[in-house]
């Protein structure tokens, strides 16, 4: 575990990734990416969804193998065969979804897989001491070796995860959106721990959407866009606005077109709406001809709000009014009321991946595709071809399985379902998650046309409710924005008044 | 990709041809008309049940109770004729209806109590088998000679123009009907969607529970009908018959391109799958090979079919 001592003035970077290439089928995920981190450095990695951050980190951790390029850890070749191999060599990922065994205790989790054994028997004393050493520095009141992990708060669980990596001597820690489900207090505690890890010479790669946090904690920031590195700067020398500009890669005004919109009658109104856990007492009115955004952290209850409105989750209390229809309803009724929903999770919920593009686009309304209720695949494909052309969906034809397409094109297919159904109210959950900039620009333009009732996609204004974690996007496309925090929805403010 | 699509469609048919030619090369008896007719007779029971099983497997489920329902169906038909003196046609419908009720029970437990299909149908495998034995007093119920016996019997000399027995014609008719419903109706597309991704189906307003209830009920009805065929073939209601036959039925669907993860499968593929297994069995018998050889060969074919299925998936989802 002891690094080779070197006498020269400039030690080699702790970790170096050079000329990394990766393709998935026809999609280039990483193109000539170079990234390095020094000992005791906090290096932020930022970029829009789909820019290649997670692929790069998967290659670093050993979950994927690069098609080309080389990696060095402390000057020696580093070729992890699997995430476990990567950890043992000194590179550990701290994921958003924690990978702890909830029924085991803190010490058992920390030592899982590396238990000290003699003739197959666990040496409990040694195990406890090593675990204690790993967590005592955190100085967290909840952290005790004997407590079961499921009884801890998310913040404390995260520390167990960090402790686990330190116990096996990891020198590079990768934090993937570590603060998205933490309270403000836990975030500050985490930052202090990161600073102390830094002093011990541990290198930290910090991935986050929250650029303010990046400015606060990171020494350097590298921006990825469209599968390649656009720049690497010291955080002291660059402003948040400049980082955004590097991420988006074009003038923000070009990306978010804005036609003349005129708010009309209320089409969706919720009063004191509560779900089983979240949200609590939400109030909201969505008008025809406007785009209303809901921002907030992952897990704040935004997705739940949309799901409850759409009838996918249970209503605990309150009232939903869509058009002239009041009350809770099933997704089928919502579609019939002229409301459509785009899922945040394209692969698991949004699309049936091994069915054709045509089946996916027409699934919510298999009507008028033949005489007497018969559904003719040819008619489904004809109707779908129209959307393929208008949304510029790249596919062989409408009969191709949607799983073959790239993320951006898949998302267009999911969106086309709402257009084909001709809904009035669009509920969009993270509509641009994990897609390329060109596909984003297209969706933004379509959303604008829908709200304004001009152009190709709509002859009359529609209403759009959009949830996103990415504030610049909401500022770009919305007329009003409300904030969801821990299940509470704020009042919607006009975009000009949001800072 | 293009090559794979081609293989998807005609792979099972090609496999049937290869297996048949293989055995025909060994033994010229395979090519005689009586042998062919016998093979069709032996396929009908599994094939009819496989029509329903295909729907279940496409929807992402499984029905382990098929064999028991077949036995139960045969007992119900025989009892209706012998004990209740019902006309054969009514007895036949009772058998199908009894199968449907069993299927409905499966569907009810799966959709309302939200239990896993594997567990539910494992339970009803025992439950329905027990019912069949209880109703029949653990003895075969001799139904005697009615026109039902002709459904699945070798055609008499004067009726060879029919080519295959009426039961086989019924199987073909139902296969065409169900294949058409699957491809060209809303409920058919919904069944595929549920198997492909249940969450997507729900998001798109598909009444998932109702569709599953229909699927399991229909599967039960087809197994009940297969039970009628068993009764016709053996001229008795057999409470201990068709033990383990659900595995043949599932194998037929899988060989025919059905995916146990749902969303894929075809009625014609399943029929061909059932034929392949019969050809192997008959071929081995005609060559005088021991039953254990038959089992080994069948086992290899099933594993090969699933391997092809897996390769296909790897190709589709990069």
Contacts between the chains, C-beta under 8 A, distances in Angstrom:
chain1	res1	chain2	res2	distance
A	24	B	318	5.9
A	25	B	318	4.1
A	312	B	202	6.8
A	312	B	203	6.9
A	330	B	205	7.2
A	331	B	202	6.2
A	331	B	203	6.2
A	331	B	204	7.2
A	331	B	205	4.5
A	332	B	205	3.7
A	332	B	206	7.6
A	332	B	207	6.4
A	333	B	205	7.9
A	334	B	205	7.2
A	335	B	204	7.5
A	335	B	205	4.4
A	336	B	205	7.7
A	341	B	203	6.5
A	343	B	199	7.8
A	343	B	200	8.0
A	343	B	203	5.8
A	348	B	197	7.6
A	348	B	199	6.2
A	349	B	197	7.4
A	349	B	199	4.1
A	349	B	200	6.0
A	349	B	203	5.8
A	350	B	200	6.5
A	350	B	203	7.1
A	351	B	197	7.0
A	351	B	200	5.9
A	352	B	192	7.9
A	352	B	193	5.4
A	352	B	196	3.7
A	352	B	197	4.0
A	352	B	200	4.5
A	352	B	201	7.3
A	352	B	263	7.0
A	353	B	196	7.2
A	353	B	197	6.8
A	353	B	317	6.9
A	354	B	196	5.4
A	354	B	263	5.2
A	354	B	264	6.8
A	354	B	316	6.3
A	354	B	317	7.6
A	355	B	192	6.4
A	355	B	193	6.5
A	355	B	196	5.0
A	355	B	197	8.0
A	355	B	263	6.9
A	359	B	189	6.5
A	359	B	192	7.3
A	359	B	193	7.0
A	360	B	200	7.6
A	363	B	189	7.1
A	363	B	193	5.6
A	363	B	200	7.3
A	363	B	201	7.3
A	363	B	204	4.3
A	363	B	206	7.2
A	364	B	204	4.0
A	364	B	205	5.4
A	366	B	186	4.5
A	366	B	189	5.8
A	366	B	190	7.9
A	370	B	184	7.2
A	373	B	185	6.8
A	373	B	186	6.7
A	374	B	184	5.0
A	374	B	185	6.5
A	375	B	184	5.7
A	375	B	185	5.9
A	375	B	186	5.8
A	375	B	188	7.5
A	375	B	189	5.9
A	376	B	184	6.6
A	377	B	183	7.2
A	377	B	184	7.9
A	401	B	316	6.1
A	403	B	316	6.2
A	403	B	317	5.3
A	404	B	1	8.0
A	404	B	316	7.1
A	404	B	318	7.9
A	417	B	204	7.1
